[in-house]
């Protein structure tokens, strides 16, 4: 399996996310969804190494099974499924709406045929936040739908009409994960965290004004959609690559805060993993910029990469982010 953890002289110091980790209650059901329904490939399935438990601050009695899946032809944007045993769990974002903050709201995948794909997902038991919506933002003409599945997981599927997509020509039913959304409580604090502290690059910004009445992707009641301001920033660690984080705020709508639940072993979209050229140097940089690390630099064994150096941070809204460096 190809992966994106090796760095060349021309690579940036941080690349777009290698993996997004889903904590699931039934790993076989989730493997079936990604392989049979989405057309992905199962790369590894095994019991986790013991040092992952200490990395995630879990007791020794916990058992963790994990499976790595990838879209054919891609070397990044993978999904890693983890299933925990012998420990109590809650859904991170149980019965939530887009205006509930904390944790990771969704991940984004592309599809070449929105109408047929949407109906197929419905037959598999996934339900839309709303019907697919075609819209234009900036130079992009797209159709998008947010689908809710087991364990509180939300996947946003998008079809691009214009401009033509690049680097997705091998896509069959779905693509790799290329973006992920987070609903935040404070745009300024989030900008400071992702841009000033982590050093990510700003890719796209909108103040979220002049919204129309009616049907919308994120499920705001159609009759008040035009009254809601939804600013959005999209940031990337590598300005020329995918693997971006889109943070947004629904200013006039206030919901629950799920940040305290956004950690292992709870269920849902659990965390991101970003490859870093030099983990130890980057950790020092973040501390110098005023961040407190969620976990210090340590060594973990993760299939299929084997030995990694890693550390983690958490965003102001509880998003757990791991930065990883290949040792071997």
C-alpha positions as CSV (number, residue, x, y, z in Angstrom):
1,X,0.0,0.0,0.0
2,X,1.2,3.5,-0.9
3,X,1.1,6.1,1.8
4,X,2.0,9.8,2.1
5,X,4.3,9.6,5.2
6,X,7.6,9.8,3.3
7,X,8.9,13.4,2.7
8,X,10.9,14.7,-0.2
9,X,13.1,17.8,-0.2
10,X,10.3,19.8,-1.9
11,X,7.5,18.7,0.4
12,X,6.1,21.1,3.0
13,X,6.7,20.3,6.7
14,X,3.1,19.1,7.2
15,X,0.9,17.3,4.6
16,X,-2.9,17.0,4.3
17,X,-4.4,14.4,6.6
18,X,-3.2,10.8,6.1
19,X,-6.1,9.3,8.0
20,X,-9.4,10.2,9.7
21,X,-10.2,7.8,12.6
22,X,-13.7,6.6,13.1
23,X,-14.7,5.0,16.5
24,X,-17.4,2.4,15.6
25,X,-19.6,0.0,17.6
26,X,-19.5,-2.7,14.9
27,X,-16.3,-2.8,12.9
28,X,-17.5,-5.5,10.5
29,X,-20.5,-3.5,9.5
30,X,-18.3,-0.4,8.9
31,X,-15.8,-2.4,6.8
32,X,-18.7,-3.7,4.8
33,X,-20.0,-0.2,4.1
34,X,-16.6,1.1,2.9
35,X,-15.7,-2.0,0.8
36,X,-19.0,-3.2,-0.6
37,X,-20.9,0.1,-0.8
38,X,-18.2,2.8,-1.3
39,X,-15.8,0.6,-3.3
40,X,-12.8,1.0,-1.0
41,X,-10.1,-1.6,-0.2
42,X,-9.4,-3.1,3.2
43,X,-5.6,-2.7,3.8
44,X,-5.2,-4.1,7.3
45,X,-7.3,-5.5,10.1
46,X,-5.7,-6.4,13.5
47,X,-5.6,-5.9,17.2
48,X,-3.9,-2.6,18.2
49,X,-0.5,-2.5,19.8
50,X,-0.6,-2.0,23.6
51,X,1.2,1.4,23.4
52,X,-1.8,2.9,21.5
53,X,-3.8,2.6,24.7
54,X,-1.4,4.7,26.7
55,X,-1.1,7.1,23.8
56,X,-4.9,7.6,24.1
57,X,-4.9,7.6,27.9
58,X,-6.9,4.4,28.2
59,X,-6.6,1.6,30.8
60,X,-4.7,-1.6,30.1
61,X,-7.9,-3.6,30.2
62,X,-9.3,-2.0,27.0
63,X,-9.1,-4.0,23.8
64,X,-8.8,-2.2,20.5
65,X,-9.4,-3.7,17.1
66,X,-8.6,-1.5,14.1
67,X,-9.0,-1.6,10.3
68,X,-7.4,0.7,7.7
69,X,-9.3,1.3,4.5
70,X,-8.3,3.3,1.4
71,X,-9.8,4.4,-1.9
72,X,-8.1,2.6,-4.8
73,X,-5.3,4.7,-6.3
74,X,-5.0,7.1,-3.3
75,X,-2.1,7.4,-0.8
76,X,-3.8,9.7,1.6
77,X,-7.3,10.5,2.9
78,X,-7.7,7.0,4.5
79,X,-10.3,5.9,7.0
80,X,-9.1,4.0,10.1
81,X,-11.9,2.2,12.0
82,X,-11.3,1.4,15.7
83,X,-13.6,-0.7,17.9
84,X,-13.1,-0.6,21.7
85,X,-14.0,-3.4,24.1
86,X,-14.2,-3.5,27.9
87,X,-15.0,0.2,28.4
88,X,-18.1,2.3,28.5
89,X,-18.7,4.6,25.5
90,X,-21.0,7.4,24.4
91,X,-21.6,8.9,21.0
92,X,-19.6,12.1,20.6
93,X,-22.3,13.9,18.7
94,X,-25.5,12.1,19.6
95,X,-28.7,13.5,18.1
96,X,-26.9,16.6,17.0
97,X,-27.5,19.3,14.4
98,X,-24.9,21.4,12.5
99,X,-25.3,24.2,15.1
100,X,-24.1,21.9,17.9
101,X,-20.4,22.5,18.5
102,X,-17.6,20.3,19.6
103,X,-15.7,17.4,18.0
104,X,-15.7,16.7,14.3
105,X,-19.0,17.3,12.5
106,X,-18.3,15.5,9.2
107,X,-15.9,14.3,6.6
108,X,-16.2,15.0,2.8
109,X,-15.9,12.5,0.0
110,X,-16.6,13.0,-3.7
111,X,-19.0,11.0,-5.9
112,X,-19.4,11.2,-9.7
113,X,-23.2,10.5,-9.7
114,X,-25.0,12.3,-6.8
115,X,-28.6,11.2,-7.7
116,X,-28.0,7.5,-7.9
117,X,-25.5,7.5,-5.0
118,X,-28.0,9.3,-2.7
119,X,-30.7,6.7,-3.4
120,X,-28.2,3.9,-2.9
121,X,-27.2,5.3,0.5
122,X,-30.8,5.5,1.5
123,X,-31.2,1.8,0.8
124,X,-28.2,1.1,3.0
125,X,-29.9,2.9,6.0
126,X,-28.2,6.2,5.7
127,X,-30.4,9.3,6.0
128,X,-29.8,12.8,4.7
129,X,-29.8,16.0,6.8
130,X,-31.7,17.4,3.8
131,X,-32.0,16.4,0.1
132,X,-29.0,17.0,-2.2
133,X,-28.5,20.6,-2.9
134,X,-26.8,22.1,-6.0
135,X,-25.2,25.5,-5.3
136,X,-22.3,27.7,-6.3
137,X,-19.6,29.0,-3.9
138,X,-16.7,31.0,-5.3
139,X,-15.7,29.4,-8.6
140,X,-17.2,26.0,-7.7
141,X,-20.5,24.6,-9.0
142,X,-21.3,21.5,-6.8
143,X,-24.1,19.3,-5.5
144,X,-23.8,18.2,-1.9
145,X,-25.7,16.1,0.7
146,X,-24.9,15.3,4.3
147,X,-25.7,11.7,5.2
148,X,-26.0,10.4,8.8
149,X,-25.1,6.8,9.5
150,X,-24.3,4.5,12.5
151,X,-22.5,5.8,15.6
152,X,-23.4,9.5,14.9
153,X,-21.1,9.6,11.9
154,X,-21.9,12.2,9.2
155,X,-20.3,12.0,5.7
156,X,-20.8,14.9,3.2
157,X,-20.8,13.6,-0.3
158,X,-20.2,16.1,-3.1
159,X,-20.3,16.1,-6.9
160,X,-18.3,18.8,-8.7
161,X,-19.7,20.1,-12.0
162,X,-17.3,23.0,-12.6
163,X,-14.4,23.6,-12.8
164,X,-13.2,20.2,-13.8
165,X,-11.7,18.0,-11.0
166,X,-8.0,17.2,-11.0
167,X,-6.5,14.1,-9.4
168,X,-9.8,12.4,-9.0
169,X,-9.9,10.6,-12.4
170,X,-9.6,7.2,-10.7
171,X,-12.7,7.7,-8.6
172,X,-15.4,5.1,-9.0
173,X,-18.3,5.3,-6.5
174,X,-16.6,7.6,-4.0
175,X,-13.2,9.4,-3.5
176,X,-10.8,9.6,-0.6
177,X,-11.6,12.0,2.2
178,X,-10.5,15.4,1.1
179,X,-12.0,17.8,3.7
180,X,-13.7,17.7,7.1
181,X,-16.0,20.1,8.8
182,X,-16.0,21.4,12.4
183,X,-18.7,23.6,13.9
184,X,-17.0,26.0,16.3
185,X,-18.2,28.4,19.0
186,X,-15.8,31.2,18.2
187,X,-14.3,31.9,14.7
188,X,-11.5,34.1,16.1
189,X,-10.3,31.5,18.5
190,X,-10.4,28.9,15.8
191,X,-8.4,31.1,13.4
192,X,-5.8,31.6,16.1
193,X,-5.6,27.9,16.7
194,X,-5.4,26.6,13.1
195,X,-3.5,29.5,11.5
196,X,-1.5,31.2,14.1
197,X,-0.7,28.2,16.3
198,X,-0.7,25.2,13.9
199,X,0.6,27.3,11.0
200,X,-2.1,26.1,8.5
201,X,-2.7,28.0,5.3
202,X,-6.0,29.8,4.6
203,X,-7.6,28.3,1.4
204,X,-11.1,29.8,1.4
205,X,-13.0,32.3,3.5
206,X,-16.6,33.6,3.4
207,X,-18.5,35.8,5.9
208,X,-21.6,33.7,5.3
209,X,-23.9,36.6,4.5
210,X,-26.8,37.0,2.1
211,X,-28.0,33.4,2.5
212,X,-31.2,32.6,0.6
213,X,-34.5,31.4,2.0
214,X,-35.2,27.8,1.3
215,X,-33.6,24.4,1.0
216,X,-30.0,24.3,2.3
217,X,-27.3,21.6,2.8
218,X,-26.9,21.9,6.6
219,X,-30.5,21.5,7.6
220,X,-31.4,25.0,8.8
221,X,-35.2,25.4,8.6
222,X,-35.9,26.8,5.1
223,X,-38.0,29.7,6.3
224,X,-35.2,31.2,8.5
225,X,-32.2,30.2,6.4
226,X,-31.8,33.7,5.1
227,X,-31.6,35.1,8.7
228,X,-28.7,32.9,9.7
229,X,-25.0,34.0,9.3
230,X,-22.7,31.1,8.7
231,X,-19.0,32.3,8.3
232,X,-16.7,29.6,7.0
233,X,-12.9,29.3,6.9
234,X,-11.1,26.4,5.1
235,X,-7.5,25.8,6.1
236,X,-4.8,23.4,4.8
237,X,-1.5,22.4,6.3
238,X,-0.2,22.0,2.7
239,X,-1.5,24.9,0.6
240,X,-1.2,22.9,-2.6
241,X,-2.8,19.7,-1.4
242,X,-6.0,18.3,-0.1
243,X,-6.7,17.2,3.5
244,X,-8.3,20.5,4.7
245,X,-10.3,21.5,7.8
246,X,-13.4,23.6,7.3
247,X,-14.5,25.3,10.4
248,X,-17.8,27.2,10.5
249,X,-20.1,29.0,13.0
250,X,-23.9,29.3,12.9
251,X,-24.0,32.7,14.6
252,X,-27.7,33.0,15.4
253,X,-28.2,29.3,16.3
254,X,-26.8,28.0,19.6
255,X,-26.8,24.3,20.4
256,X,-25.1,21.9,22.7
257,X,-21.4,21.7,23.2
258,X,-20.0,18.1,22.7
259,X,-16.3,19.0,23.1
260,X,-15.9,17.0,26.4
261,X,-17.0,13.8,24.7
262,X,-14.6,14.1,21.7
263,X,-12.0,11.7,22.8
264,X,-11.3,7.9,22.9
265,X,-13.1,5.6,23.4
266,X,-16.3,7.5,22.4
267,X,-18.1,6.7,19.2
268,X,-18.1,8.8,16.0
269,X,-15.5,10.7,14.0
270,X,-12.7,10.6,16.5
271,X,-9.6,12.3,15.3
272,X,-7.3,13.4,12.4
273,X,-3.7,12.2,11.7
274,X,-1.4,14.5,9.8
275,X,2.1,13.5,8.6
276,X,4.9,15.8,9.8
277,X,8.5,15.9,8.6
278,X,9.9,16.3,12.1
279,X,7.5,15.7,14.9
280,X,9.8,16.7,17.8
281,X,10.7,20.0,16.2
282,X,7.0,20.8,15.4
283,X,6.0,20.0,19.0
284,X,8.6,22.4,20.2
285,X,7.3,25.1,17.8
286,X,3.7,24.6,19.0
287,X,4.7,25.0,22.6
288,X,6.7,28.1,21.8
289,X,3.5,29.5,20.1
290,X,1.6,29.0,23.3
291,X,-0.1,25.6,22.8
292,X,-0.4,23.0,25.5
293,X,0.1,19.5,24.0
294,X,-2.6,16.9,24.6
295,X,0.0,14.2,24.6
296,X,3.8,14.5,24.5
297,X,5.9,13.0,21.7
298,X,6.0,9.2,22.0
299,X,6.5,6.1,19.9
300,X,3.5,4.0,18.8
301,X,3.2,0.9,16.5
302,X,0.5,1.3,13.9
303,X,-0.1,-1.0,11.0
304,X,0.8,-0.8,8.2
305,X,3.4,1.9,9.0
306,X,4.9,0.1,11.9
307,X,6.8,2.6,14.2
308,X,5.7,6.2,14.3
309,X,6.6,9.2,16.5
310,X,3.4,11.0,17.4
311,X,1.9,13.7,19.6
312,X,-1.5,15.2,19.8
313,X,-3.3,18.5,20.4
314,X,-6.9,19.5,20.9
315,X,-8.7,22.5,19.3
316,X,-10.7,25.0,21.3
317,X,-13.8,22.9,20.4
318,X,-12.2,19.6,21.4
319,X,-11.0,18.3,18.0
320,X,-8.3,15.7,18.7
321,X,-5.4,16.0,16.1
322,X,-2.4,13.7,16.0
323,X,0.8,14.6,14.1
324,X,2.8,11.5,13.0
325,X,6.3,10.9,11.7
326,X,7.4,7.6,10.1
327,X,10.5,6.2,11.9
328,X,11.3,3.3,9.6
